[in-house]
Amino acid sequence: MVVPELRPWRAARPRVARFADAVRPRLARTAAAVRPRLARLRPRRPGGAAADARPRITRSVLRPGPWRFTAVAATAGTVLAAAVVSAAGPWDSTGQRTAEQDRAVALQATRGTDHGGTRGGAGTPPRGPGTAPSAPSVLIGLGGGATTVKSAPGGKALTGTLAPLLESPVFGGLSASVVDASTGRSVYGDDASDALTPASTTKIATAVAALTALGPDHRLTTRATFEPDTKEVILVGGGDPTLTAREKNPTGSASLRDLAGRTAAALAESGVREVTLSYDTTLYAGGERHPIGVNPNLAALTPLMADEARVNDSVSGPADRFADPAAEAARKFGAFLKDHGVEATPPGPSKSTARAGTLASVSSPPLATLVERMLTNSDNDLAEALARHTAIATGERAGFAGLSAAVRTQLQKLGVPLEGAVFKDGSGLDRGNRLTADLLTALLVKAGDPAHPELRPVLTGLPVAGFTGTLTGRYADGAAGVVRAKTGTLTGVNALAGTVVDREGRLLVFAFLATGTTDQTTAQTALDKAATALAACGCR
């Protein structure tokens, strides 16, 4: 099996820096024009203070592409979001991922050439980063506030643009759909109801199902319990693959070190300094192996692991994994307890009973953040975990059969077309999965619907062309910053599904599923050209 979408990212700093310099004057004018509208739309606190007084980032940076994309994004997206997006989450009031802004600040600070040196001679302090540029707002083109929704491109014109690109002989079977995000109206379809192998675009369905079942604020909790009669401390897996044992924790994940410290403090209050250490993995049902078997793209399927059971220090992509993630996490937990003066036996499997009291617990970032991470990095471990939590939330067993039923049930609530859909796993690694382009575009439209703010992380988590995740090294000469899409790649399968802002500021959602591809690189390039053509289209 080949999953090239998880290749190391290629840096894009020089182009970002050059384009930032080119668009900065225009963005300043755009920001000045839209500021009075924002002032009227923002909610007020008692006493007249704005509800969110944090500094706003108003400038945007795109790599090669018409400057009008940036201007439209800064105005329409910002005005819309001030009116309809107020749900808490890892995005700002424009629907913009804060992670993108942070990355853009870093790129602007380094300028692609300066890596830490000072300027202006001795004694001159280093120049700090300026106002952060960013990719366009994810909500551009949806309308609202002072924004006028433009009509979607006509079918004939769009067909004339896309059909030659999607008729490439590199594709075997193809299912394609393009939909106007503001109305949900189909503007292009090519066998859009054919169910094909979706690869990692399956994660879009997993994300929507999890957010529908659990809500964006849900957190995954890992606990340490204590059996007083036997002096047994049990590390209870809560299905959080982002739990970290590392000393440095820049992602804000739940920390196994913190859990050990709190557990030791609770034991000290009872005068306990020696314990029997066990671990509980009964949250999940079924076996621990995915049908693909042992694979560097996925750890064993257990509710207890630290750092996705990675043997190295990586945070995404393929990596060797510990054979028994739960036992390894418990071993590290025991070592951390010892650092706090508690002696623990070598750990073994057990089950926390109703008699056991909770000594301490740690929780993951909110589900909104986890969904973004899953989609941006195409995180298979996180996808399988979220699918199982969806099953648990709906009363199903947390195995493959249970998650399949649970995902379908949650999507049925949204009224999306499920004909032909088959859900075998949460990650898309199972070749038995089947989705249609119609279903994927319907899910993306739901995620942009103001009536479903809980689904917003599905849009904000999509990799940004030329900026983030699995699209970092793509679109170098195309629609960088304008296309946002989930990639999907297995041997003989290439897929791309996401959003694009066209030349006239309309937001389109699209899904391209191709099977029987004869050359992965050529197929990927062909799909990227199709998405770029949508961005450049002013089709009528």
C-alpha positions in Angstrom: 0.0 0.0 0.0 1.3 3.4 -0.9 0.0 6.6 0.8 2.1 9.4 -0.7 -0.1 12.1 0.7 1.8 11.6 4.0 5.2 12.5 2.5 7.3 15.2 4.3 6.1 18.7 3.5 8.1 20.8 1.1 8.7 24.4 2.2 7.1 27.2 0.3 8.5 30.2 2.0 10.2 32.2 -0.8 7.0 32.4 -3.0 4.9 33.3 0.1 7.2 36.1 0.9 7.3 37.5 -2.6 3.6 37.5 -3.0 3.1 39.0 0.4 5.1 42.0 -0.7 3.0 42.4 -3.8 -0.4 42.3 -2.2 0.2 44.2 1.0 -0.8 47.7 -0.4 -4.1 46.4 -1.8 -4.9 44.6 1.4 -4.4 47.7 3.5 -7.0 49.5 1.3 -9.4 46.5 1.5 -9.1 46.4 5.3 -9.9 50.1 5.6 -13.0 49.7 3.4 -14.5 46.8 5.4 -13.7 48.1 8.9 -16.9 50.3 9.3 -19.1 47.3 8.3 -17.4 45.1 10.9 -17.9 47.7 13.6 -21.6 47.6 13.0 -21.9 43.8 12.8 -19.9 42.8 15.8 -21.9 42.0 19.0 -21.4 44.3 21.9 -20.8 43.7 25.6 -22.7 45.5 28.3 -21.3 49.0 28.4 -20.6 49.1 24.7 -17.4 47.1 24.6 -17.0 44.8 21.6 -17.6 41.2 22.4 -14.2 40.2 21.1 -11.6 42.8 21.7 -8.7 40.7 20.5 -6.6 42.2 17.7 -7.9 41.2 14.2 -5.7 40.0 11.5 -6.7 41.8 8.3 -4.0 41.2 5.8 -3.9 38.1 3.6 -1.1 36.5 1.6 -1.5 34.2 -1.4 1.1 32.7 -3.6 0.7 33.0 -7.4 -2.9 33.9 -8.4 -5.1 36.9 -9.2 -5.0 39.5 -6.4 -8.8 39.8 -6.5 -9.0 36.5 -4.6 -7.4 38.1 -1.6 -9.5 41.2 -1.7 -12.8 39.2 -1.9 -11.6 37.0 0.9 -10.8 39.9 3.2 -14.2 41.6 2.6 -16.9 39.0 2.0 -15.5 36.4 4.4 -14.9 38.8 7.2 -18.4 40.4 7.0 -20.1 37.1 6.7 -18.4 35.6 9.7 -19.1 38.6 11.9 -22.8 37.9 11.3 -23.1 34.2 11.5 -20.1 32.5 13.1 -19.9 32.9 16.8 -19.4 29.3 17.9 -16.3 28.6 20.0 -13.5 26.8 18.2 -10.0 27.0 16.8 -10.9 29.7 14.3 -11.3 33.4 14.4 -14.4 35.5 13.6 -13.7 35.2 9.9 -13.8 31.4 9.9 -10.0 31.5 9.5 -7.9 28.8 11.1 -5.7 30.4 13.7 -3.0 27.8 12.9 -2.8 29.3 9.4 -2.2 32.7 10.8 0.5 31.5 13.2 2.2 29.7 10.3 2.0 32.8 8.1 3.6 34.9 10.9 6.5 32.5 11.0 6.9 32.6 7.2 6.7 36.4 7.2 9.3 36.6 10.0 11.9 34.4 8.3 11.2 35.9 4.8 12.5 32.6 3.5 16.1 33.5 3.9 16.8 35.0 7.3 17.0 32.2 10.0 17.6 34.0 13.2 20.2 36.6 12.5 19.9 40.2 13.7 19.9 43.2 11.4 21.4 46.6 11.6 24.6 45.7 13.3 25.5 45.0 16.9 23.1 46.1 19.6 20.1 46.2 17.1 17.3 44.1 18.4 15.9 41.5 15.9 12.9 42.7 13.9 9.7 41.1 15.1 7.0 39.7 12.8 4.6 42.1 11.3 0.8 41.7 11.0 0.1 38.1 10.0 -0.9 37.4 6.5 -3.2 34.4 5.9 -5.1 32.4 3.4 -8.6 33.5 2.4 -11.5 33.0 4.8 -13.1 29.5 4.6 -16.5 31.2 4.6 -15.9 33.5 1.6 -18.8 33.5 -0.8 -21.5 32.2 1.5 -23.2 35.6 1.8 -24.7 37.4 4.8 -24.3 40.9 6.2 -23.3 43.4 3.5 -22.1 40.6 1.1 -24.0 40.0 -2.1 -24.2 36.3 -3.0 -23.3 35.9 -6.7 -24.9 33.3 -8.9 -22.9 30.1 -9.5 -21.3 29.4 -12.8 -23.5 28.0 -15.6 -23.4 24.3 -16.3 -22.4 24.5 -19.9 -19.5 26.9 -19.3 -18.2 24.9 -16.4 -18.5 21.6 -18.3 -16.4 23.1 -21.0 -13.8 24.0 -18.5 -13.7 20.8 -16.4 -14.6 18.0 -18.8 -11.3 18.1 -20.8 -9.3 17.9 -17.6 -11.3 15.1 -16.0 -11.3 13.0 -19.2 -7.6 12.3 -18.7 -6.7 8.7 -19.7 -4.9 8.4 -16.4 -8.3 7.8 -14.7 -10.1 4.6 -14.8 -13.4 5.3 -13.1 -14.3 8.9 -12.1 -17.1 10.4 -10.0 -17.1 14.2 -9.9 -19.4 16.9 -8.4 -19.3 20.6 -8.1 -21.9 22.5 -6.0 -22.7 26.1 -5.2 -22.0 26.3 -1.5 -24.4 29.2 -0.9 -27.4 27.4 -2.4 -26.5 23.7 -2.5 -27.3 23.6 -6.2 -25.3 21.2 -8.4 -23.4 23.1 -11.2 -21.4 20.1 -12.5 -21.7 16.4 -12.3 -19.9 13.4 -13.9 -21.3 10.1 -12.6 -21.6 11.9 -9.3 -23.8 9.2 -7.8 -21.3 6.4 -8.6 -19.9 4.9 -5.4 -16.1 4.6 -5.6 -13.2 3.9 -3.2 -12.7 7.3 -1.5 -9.4 6.7 0.3 -8.7 9.4 2.9 -11.6 11.6 1.8 -13.5 9.1 4.1 -12.3 11.3 6.9 -14.7 14.0 5.9 -17.6 11.7 6.6 -15.9 10.6 9.9 -15.5 14.2 11.0 -19.1 15.2 10.2 -20.4 12.1 12.0 -18.3 12.7 15.1 -19.2 16.4 15.4 -22.9 15.5 14.9 -22.8 12.9 17.6 -20.5 14.5 20.2 -20.4 18.2 19.5 -17.3 20.4 18.9 -16.6 20.9 22.6 -16.4 17.2 23.5 -13.1 16.0 25.0 -11.4 12.6 25.3 -10.4 11.7 28.9 -7.7 9.4 30.2 -8.1 8.4 33.9 -6.1 6.8 36.7 -8.2 4.8 39.1 -7.4 3.1 42.4 -8.6 -0.1 43.9 -8.2 0.5 47.7 -8.4 -3.2 48.7 -5.5 -4.3 46.4 -3.7 -1.0 46.1 -3.9 -1.3 42.3 -3.6 1.8 40.2 -5.3 1.3 36.8 -4.5 3.5 33.8 -7.8 3.6 31.9 -7.6 4.3 28.2 -10.1 6.9 27.0 -9.5 6.6 23.3 -7.2 9.6 23.0 -4.4 8.9 20.5 -3.1 12.4 21.0 -2.2 11.8 24.7 1.5 12.6 24.9 4.3 11.4 27.1 6.8 14.0 25.7 8.2 16.6 27.9 7.5 19.4 25.4 3.8 19.7 24.5 3.3 22.5 22.0 0.0 21.1 20.8 -1.8 21.3 24.1 -2.5 17.6 24.1 -3.4 15.8 27.4 -0.1 14.9 29.1 0.7 11.5 30.6 3.4 13.2 32.7 0.7 15.5 34.2 -1.6 12.6 34.9 1.2 10.7 36.7 2.0 13.8 38.8 -1.6 14.3 39.8 -2.0 10.6 40.5 1.1 10.5 42.7 -0.2 13.6 44.6 -3.5 11.9 45.3 -1.8 8.7 46.5 0.5 10.7 48.8 -2.6 12.2 50.5 -3.5 8.6 51.5 0.1 7.7 52.4 0.4 5.2 49.6 3.9 4.9 48.1 3.8 1.4 46.5 1.2 0.2 44.0 0.4 -2.5 41.6 0.1 -0.9 38.2 -2.4 -2.1 35.5 -4.0 -0.7 32.4 -7.6 -1.0 31.0 -8.3 -1.1 27.3 -11.9 -2.3 27.4 -13.4 0.9 25.9 -13.0 -0.6 22.4 -14.5 -3.8 21.1 -13.1 -6.2 18.6 -9.5 -6.9 17.6 -6.7 -4.3 17.6 -5.6 -4.8 14.0 -7.0 -2.9 11.0 -7.6 -5.1 8.0 -4.4 -3.7 6.4 -2.4 -5.3 9.1 0.8 -4.0 10.6 1.4 -0.7 8.8 3.4 2.5 9.5 0.4 4.6 8.7 -1.6 3.3 11.7 -1.0 2.0 15.2 -2.8 -0.9 16.8 -6.4 0.0 17.5 -6.4 0.4 21.3 -8.0 3.2 23.4 -4.7 3.6 25.3 -1.6 4.9 23.6 0.8 7.8 23.9 1.9 9.9 20.9 0.1 7.5 18.6 2.6 4.8 19.7 5.3 6.3 17.5 8.7 5.0 18.1 10.3 8.2 16.9 9.6 11.9 17.6 7.4 12.5 14.6 3.9 13.9 15.0 2.4 13.0 11.6 3.0 10.7 8.6 4.2 7.1 8.5 6.4 5.9 11.4 7.3 2.7 13.1 4.9 2.0 16.0 5.3 0.1 19.3 3.8 -3.4 19.0 1.7 -3.0 22.1 0.8 0.7 22.5 -1.2 0.3 25.7 1.6 -1.6 27.5 4.2 0.9 26.4 2.0 3.9 27.6 1.5 2.2 31.0 5.3 1.5 31.3 6.0 5.2 30.7 3.3 6.1 33.2 4.9 3.8 35.8 8.3 5.6 35.2 6.7 9.0 35.7 5.1 7.8 39.0 8.5 6.7 40.2 9.8 10.2 39.4 7.2 11.4 41.9 8.2 8.9 44.6 5.7 6.1 43.9 7.0 2.6 43.2 4.9 0.6 40.7 5.1 -2.9 39.5 5.6 -3.7 35.8 2.2 -3.1 34.3 -0.3 -5.7 33.1 -3.8 -5.7 31.6 -6.8 -5.4 33.9 -10.2 -3.7 34.2 -11.2 -0.8 36.4 -14.3 -1.9 38.4 -17.1 0.1 40.0 -15.3 0.0 43.3 -12.3 1.9 41.9 -12.2 5.7 42.6 -10.7 8.1 40.2 -7.4 9.5 41.4 -6.8 11.9 38.5 -7.7 12.5 34.9 -6.5 14.5 31.9 -8.5 15.5 28.8 -7.7 16.2 25.2 -8.2 19.5 23.3 -11.9 19.9 22.2 -13.2 17.7 19.4 -13.1 20.7 17.0 -9.4 20.9 17.3 -9.0 17.1 17.0 -11.1 17.1 13.8 -8.9 19.9 12.3 -5.8 18.0 13.1 -7.2 14.8 11.6 -8.1 16.4 8.3 -5.1 18.7 8.0 -2.5 15.9 8.6 -4.7 13.0 7.3 -4.2 11.4 10.7 -5.4 7.8 10.5 -5.0 7.0 14.2 -7.2 10.0 15.2 -9.7 9.1 12.5 -10.2 5.6 13.8 -10.5 6.9 17.3 -13.1 9.5 16.4 -15.1 6.9 14.5 -15.2 4.6 17.6 -16.2 7.5 19.8 -19.1 8.1 17.4 -20.1 4.5 17.9 -19.9 4.8 21.7 -22.0 8.0 21.7 -24.8 6.3 19.7 -24.9 3.1 21.8 -22.9 0.9 19.3 -19.9 -1.3 20.1 -16.6 0.5 19.4 -15.5 -1.8 16.7 -15.6 -1.7 12.9 -19.2 -2.9 12.6 -20.4 -0.5 15.3 -18.6 2.5 13.8 -20.0 1.7 10.4 -23.6 1.7 11.7 -23.0 4.8 13.8 -21.5 6.9 11.0 -24.4 6.1 8.8 -26.9 6.9 11.5 -25.4 10.3 12.1 -25.2 11.2 8.4 -28.8 10.2 7.9 -29.8 12.8 10.4 -28.4 15.5 8.0 -30.4 14.2 5.1 -27.4 13.7 2.8 -27.4 11.2 -0.1 -26.2 7.8 1.3 -27.1 5.6 -1.7 -24.2 3.3 -2.4 -22.1 4.5 0.6 -20.2 1.8 2.6 -18.3 2.6 5.7 -15.7 0.0 6.6 -13.4 2.2 8.8 -12.9 5.8 9.9 -9.6 6.5 8.1 -10.2 5.4 4.6 -7.4 2.9 4.6 -9.8 0.0 4.0 -10.3 -0.4 0.2 -13.9 -1.7 0.9 -15.1 1.9 1.7 -17.4 3.4 -0.9 -18.5 7.0 -1.2 -20.0 9.2 -4.0 -18.9 12.6 -5.1 -22.5 13.7 -4.4 -22.2 12.6 -0.7 -18.9 14.4 -0.2 -20.1 17.7 -1.7 -23.3 17.4 0.4 -21.3 17.0 3.6 -19.1 20.0 2.7 -22.2 22.2 2.0 -23.6 21.1 5.4 -20.3 22.1 7.1 -20.7 25.6 5.6 -24.4 26.0 6.5 -24.9 28.7 9.2 -27.5 26.3 10.6 -24.8 23.9 11.5 -22.0 25.8 13.2 -20.9 22.6 15.0 -19.6 21.3 11.7 -17.4 24.3 10.9 -14.2 22.4 11.8 -14.7 20.3 8.7 -14.0 23.3 6.6 -11.4 24.9 8.7 -9.5 21.7 9.0 -9.2 21.1 5.2 -5.6 21.4 4.1 -4.9 24.8 2.4 -3.2 24.6 -1.0 0.4 25.6 -0.7 0.0 26.3 3.1 -0.9 23.4 5.3 -1.0 19.7 5.8 -1.1 17.3 2.9 -1.4 20.2 0.4 1.7 22.1 1.6 3.8 21.0 -1.4 1.1 21.2 -4.0 -0.3 24.1 -6.2 3.1 25.9 -6.3 2.0 27.4 -9.6 -1.7 27.2 -9.2 -4.5 28.2 -6.8 -2.4 28.4 -3.6 -4.4 29.6 -0.7 -7.7 29.5 -2.6 -8.2 25.7 -2.8 -8.8 23.9 0.4 -9.2 20.1 0.1 -8.9 16.7 1.7 -6.6 14.5 -0.3 -7.0 10.7 -0.7 -4.4 8.3 -2.1 -4.2 4.6 -2.2 -2.6 2.4 -4.9 -4.8 3.0 -8.0 -6.9 5.6 -6.2 -6.7 9.4 -6.2 -9.3 11.7 -4.6 -9.7 15.4 -3.8 -12.7 17.0 -2.1 -13.0 20.5 -0.7 -13.8 24.1 -1.4 -12.6 26.7 -3.8 -13.2 30.4 -4.3 -13.6 31.2 -8.0 -12.5 34.3 -9.8 -15.7 36.2 -9.0 -15.7 35.4 -5.3 -18.2 32.5 -5.3 -17.6 29.6 -3.0 -17.8 26.2 -4.7 -17.5 22.8 -3.1 -16.2 19.9 -5.2 -15.3 16.3 -5.0 -13.3 14.3 -7.5 -12.9 10.5 -7.0 -10.8 8.5 -9.4 -10.1 4.8 -9.4 -8.0 2.6 -11.6 -5.4 5.4 -11.8 -2.3 4.2 -13.7 0.2 6.8 -12.4 -0.3 8.4 -9.0 1.7 11.6 -9.7 0.0 12.2 -13.0 -3.4 11.5 -11.5 -2.8 13.9 -8.6 -1.6 16.6 -11.0 -4.7 16.2 -13.1 -7.0 16.6 -10.1 -5.0 19.6 -9.0 -5.4 21.2 -12.4 -9.2 20.6 -12.2 -9.4 22.4 -8.8 -7.2 25.2 -10.2 -9.5 25.6 -13.2 -12.4 26.1 -10.8 -10.5 28.8 -9.0 -9.7 30.6 -12.3 -13.2 30.2 -13.6 -15.5 33.1 -14.1 -17.7 30.7 -16.0 -21.2 31.9 -17.1 
